[in-house]
């Protein structure tokens, strides 16, 4: 029989009482860290200006978004449609534009062009990008559209700003936005 003379029932109860909250605390902490890690692995489309200003929206492989702007010469709308393929990978699937003229595709090598029912033109692109870089201007009125959300790039980043658009893991975006030196 074990020697338990030095223990009384009050000591045993307090040890048991203290051990349970510590275990609960560490289990809850582990659950929060696992959930945060899984959330951080999610993908975002990030937009970063040359001044470091940044924003992002959640995405996933197969998700689509597009850039809309006014063509600088023709003064007509131009839409570029992108598909998210994974971190560091997106595809410009097609463009839709309203007129043909200066700066518009003219060669079969640029991709097939067909007229849509509403009279616009659709050009299949299927060009792969790691990042899209552009400079925004009031005249072009660039916007990014994702689902029901619209992002006014000139309003967010300022006239004449250069921005980089890419798909990355949420933790990479956080690292650059909040912890960059």
C-alpha positions as CSV (number, residue, x, y, z in Angstrom):
1,X,0.0,0.0,0.0
2,X,1.4,3.4,-0.9
3,X,2.5,5.8,1.7
4,X,0.0,8.8,1.7
5,X,0.4,10.0,5.2
6,X,1.8,13.4,4.1
7,X,-1.3,14.2,1.9
8,X,-4.6,15.3,3.1
9,X,-7.8,15.6,1.1
10,X,-7.6,19.4,0.9
11,X,-4.2,19.3,-0.9
12,X,-5.4,16.6,-3.3
13,X,-8.5,18.6,-4.3
14,X,-6.6,21.8,-4.9
15,X,-4.1,20.1,-7.2
16,X,-6.9,18.5,-9.2
17,X,-8.8,21.8,-9.4
18,X,-5.7,23.7,-10.7
19,X,-4.7,21.1,-13.2
20,X,-8.1,21.1,-15.0
21,X,-8.1,24.9,-15.9
22,X,-4.5,24.7,-17.1
23,X,-5.4,21.9,-19.4
24,X,-8.5,23.7,-20.7
25,X,-6.4,26.8,-21.3
26,X,-3.8,25.0,-23.3
27,X,-6.4,23.0,-25.2
28,X,-8.2,26.2,-26.1
29,X,-4.9,28.0,-27.0
30,X,-4.0,25.0,-29.3
31,X,-7.4,25.1,-31.0
32,X,-7.1,28.9,-31.6
33,X,-3.6,28.5,-33.1
34,X,-4.7,25.7,-35.4
35,X,-7.7,27.7,-36.6
36,X,-5.5,30.8,-37.2
37,X,-3.0,28.7,-39.1
38,X,-5.7,27.3,-41.3
39,X,-7.1,30.8,-41.9
40,X,-3.7,32.1,-42.7
41,X,-3.2,29.5,-45.4
42,X,-6.2,30.8,-47.3
43,X,-5.6,32.7,-50.5
44,X,-6.1,36.4,-51.2
45,X,-5.8,38.7,-54.2
46,X,-3.6,41.4,-52.9
47,X,-3.2,44.9,-54.3
48,X,-0.1,46.8,-53.1
49,X,0.8,50.4,-54.1
50,X,4.3,51.7,-54.5
51,X,3.8,53.6,-51.3
52,X,3.1,50.4,-49.4
53,X,-0.6,50.9,-49.1
54,X,-2.3,47.5,-49.5
55,X,-5.6,45.8,-49.5
56,X,-6.8,42.3,-50.2
57,X,-9.9,40.2,-50.8
58,X,-10.4,36.5,-50.1
59,X,-10.3,34.1,-53.0
60,X,-9.8,30.4,-53.8
61,X,-8.6,28.5,-56.9
62,X,-11.2,28.8,-59.7
63,X,-12.5,32.1,-58.4
64,X,-12.8,35.0,-60.9
65,X,-12.4,38.8,-60.7
66,X,-11.9,41.5,-63.4
67,X,-10.4,44.9,-64.0
68,X,-12.5,47.5,-65.7
69,X,-11.1,50.7,-67.2
70,X,-11.7,53.3,-70.0
71,X,-9.3,52.9,-73.0
72,X,-7.1,55.9,-73.2
73,X,-7.5,56.6,-76.9
74,X,-10.9,55.2,-77.8
75,X,-12.5,56.3,-74.5
76,X,-14.6,53.1,-74.4
77,X,-14.9,50.5,-71.7
78,X,-12.3,47.6,-71.5
79,X,-12.7,44.6,-69.2
80,X,-10.0,42.1,-68.4
81,X,-11.1,38.8,-66.7
82,X,-8.8,36.8,-64.5
83,X,-9.1,33.3,-62.9
84,X,-7.2,32.4,-59.7
85,X,-5.2,29.3,-60.2
86,X,-3.3,29.2,-56.8
87,X,-0.7,31.2,-54.9
88,X,1.4,33.1,-57.4
89,X,-0.7,32.0,-60.3
90,X,-3.6,33.6,-62.2
91,X,-4.8,33.5,-65.8
92,X,-6.1,36.4,-67.9
93,X,-8.9,34.4,-69.5
94,X,-10.4,37.0,-71.8
95,X,-11.0,40.6,-72.5
96,X,-14.2,42.4,-73.5
97,X,-14.1,45.7,-75.3
98,X,-16.5,47.9,-77.2
99,X,-14.7,49.2,-80.2
100,X,-11.8,48.4,-82.5
101,X,-9.0,51.0,-83.0
102,X,-5.7,52.2,-81.7
103,X,-4.1,49.8,-79.2
104,X,-6.7,47.1,-79.7
105,X,-5.8,43.5,-80.8
106,X,-5.6,43.1,-84.6
107,X,-3.5,39.9,-85.1
108,X,-4.7,36.3,-84.9
109,X,-1.7,35.7,-82.7
110,X,-3.3,37.9,-80.1
111,X,-6.1,35.4,-79.6
112,X,-9.4,34.8,-81.3
113,X,-11.9,37.7,-81.3
114,X,-15.6,37.3,-81.7
115,X,-18.5,39.7,-81.5
116,X,-21.0,39.3,-78.6
117,X,-24.8,39.6,-78.8
118,X,-24.6,43.1,-77.4
119,X,-22.2,44.3,-80.1
120,X,-19.0,44.2,-78.0
121,X,-15.9,42.1,-78.8
122,X,-14.6,39.2,-76.7
123,X,-11.0,38.1,-77.1
124,X,-9.8,34.8,-75.6
125,X,-6.4,35.3,-73.9
126,X,-5.5,32.4,-71.5
127,X,-2.3,34.2,-70.5
128,X,-0.7,33.2,-67.2
129,X,0.6,35.7,-64.8
130,X,2.4,35.7,-61.4
131,X,1.5,39.4,-60.9
132,X,-0.3,42.1,-62.8
133,X,1.4,45.5,-62.6
134,X,-0.4,48.7,-63.6
135,X,-0.4,52.4,-63.1
136,X,-3.8,54.0,-62.3
137,X,-5.1,57.3,-63.6
138,X,-8.3,59.3,-63.2
139,X,-8.8,59.2,-67.0
140,X,-8.8,55.4,-67.1
141,X,-11.0,55.1,-63.9
142,X,-9.6,51.6,-63.1
143,X,-11.8,49.4,-60.9
144,X,-11.4,45.8,-59.7
145,X,-14.7,43.8,-59.5
146,X,-15.0,40.7,-57.4
147,X,-18.4,39.3,-56.7
148,X,-20.6,42.2,-55.6
149,X,-17.6,44.3,-54.5
150,X,-16.0,47.1,-56.5
151,X,-12.6,48.7,-55.7
152,X,-11.9,52.1,-57.1
153,X,-8.1,51.9,-57.6
154,X,-7.6,55.6,-58.1
155,X,-9.6,56.4,-55.0
156,X,-7.7,53.9,-53.0
157,X,-4.1,54.3,-54.3
158,X,-4.2,57.8,-55.9
159,X,-3.8,59.2,-59.4
160,X,-0.6,58.0,-61.0
161,X,0.2,55.3,-58.5
162,X,1.8,52.0,-59.6
163,X,0.2,48.9,-58.1
164,X,1.0,45.2,-58.0
165,X,-1.8,42.7,-58.1
166,X,-1.1,39.1,-57.1
167,X,-2.5,35.9,-55.5
168,X,-0.8,34.9,-52.3
169,X,-1.5,33.2,-49.0
170,X,-3.1,35.4,-46.4
171,X,0.0,35.0,-44.1
172,X,2.2,36.4,-46.9
173,X,0.0,39.4,-47.2
174,X,0.0,39.9,-43.4
175,X,3.8,39.6,-43.3
176,X,4.3,42.2,-46.0
177,X,1.6,44.6,-44.7
178,X,2.2,44.4,-41.0
179,X,5.7,43.2,-40.5
180,X,7.7,44.6,-43.4
181,X,10.9,46.4,-42.4
